[in-house]
Amino acid sequence: DQQVKQNSPSLSVQEGRISILNCDYTNSMFDYFLWYKKYPAEGPTFLISISSIKDKNEDGRFTVFLNKSAKHLSLHIVPSQPGDSAVYFCAKVTDKLIFGTGTRLQVFP
Amino acid sequence: DAMVIQNPRYQVTQFGKPVTLSCSQTLNHNVMYWYQQKSSQAPKLLFHYYDKDFNNEADTPDNFQSRRPNTSFCFLDIRSPGLGDAAMYLCATSREPAEETQYFGPGTRLLVL
């Protein structure tokens, strides 16, 4: 029972453009989600979160949108930079974190 | 100023030979977690300690054990590693359980020969 799904294993975006990473979820009464970013040879680091009292949360170039009716969230990065190249995990917060499989973002010049 | 430290970064062991992975933290967090992540899969929680209380996930094999001798250190013991246990093992900490922000170490990549 995969409660958090990231259906795109990879995404390639040109520098300066928008990156949109998607995540779908199931079985959630209380919607609280996190995005983590992971560089090679490093552990995941917390990026941004969103709860069900909001449908949008913004932090600089990063914005997360939550569509509760569709059980879908997305992370927007605008403008994308080469340093954003990493694996991005969405995670659902229950009594523990349930992670998706990640999307590898590559931002090319 | 490393906050969550994992040693070693790479570990090679033989099939069936016990191996221990270590994690230490300088954050003085109450909770320490161990995750297993296989290639192209999501990190999967194995167990966590809330202070001295050990919480095992229902589907974590008995082959995996953990020890937390003090607040700063936590160990993952694999009693008889199989080929299927080759993975990245991530340690994480948080102040309280289910707190949204967990701080991860860099991971230990385990190879089983």
HADDOCK unambig.tbl for C-alpha pairs under 7 A between the chains (distance, minus, plus):
assign (segid A and resid 41 and name CA) (segid B and resid 106 and name CA) 6.18 0.50 0.50
assign (segid A and resid 42 and name CA) (segid B and resid 106 and name CA) 4.17 0.50 0.50
assign (segid A and resid 42 and name CA) (segid B and resid 107 and name CA) 6.99 0.50 0.50
assign (segid A and resid 43 and name CA) (segid B and resid 104 and name CA) 5.17 0.50 0.50
assign (segid A and resid 43 and name CA) (segid B and resid 105 and name CA) 5.05 0.50 0.50
assign (segid A and resid 43 and name CA) (segid B and resid 106 and name CA) 3.99 0.50 0.50
assign (segid A and resid 43 and name CA) (segid B and resid 107 and name CA) 6.09 0.50 0.50
assign (segid A and resid 44 and name CA) (segid B and resid 104 and name CA) 5.90 0.50 0.50
assign (segid A and resid 45 and name CA) (segid B and resid 103 and name CA) 6.71 0.50 0.50
assign (segid A and resid 45 and name CA) (segid B and resid 104 and name CA) 6.70 0.50 0.50
assign (segid A and resid 46 and name CA) (segid B and resid 101 and name CA) 6.50 0.50 0.50
assign (segid A and resid 93 and name CA) (segid B and resid 98 and name CA) 6.93 0.50 0.50
assign (segid A and resid 93 and name CA) (segid B and resid 100 and name CA) 6.62 0.50 0.50
assign (segid A and resid 94 and name CA) (segid B and resid 98 and name CA) 6.76 0.50 0.50
assign (segid A and resid 95 and name CA) (segid B and resid 98 and name CA) 5.07 0.50 0.50
assign (segid A and resid 96 and name CA) (segid B and resid 98 and name CA) 5.22 0.50 0.50
assign (segid A and resid 99 and name CA) (segid B and resid 42 and name CA) 5.49 0.50 0.50
assign (segid A and resid 99 and name CA) (segid B and resid 43 and name CA) 6.19 0.50 0.50
assign (segid A and resid 100 and name CA) (segid B and resid 42 and name CA) 5.25 0.50 0.50
assign (segid A and resid 101 and name CA) (segid B and resid 40 and name CA) 6.32 0.50 0.50
assign (segid A and resid 101 and name CA) (segid B and resid 41 and name CA) 4.81 0.50 0.50
assign (segid A and resid 101 and name CA) (segid B and resid 42 and name CA) 4.04 0.50 0.50
assign (segid A and resid 102 and name CA) (segid B and resid 42 and name CA) 6.79 0.50 0.50
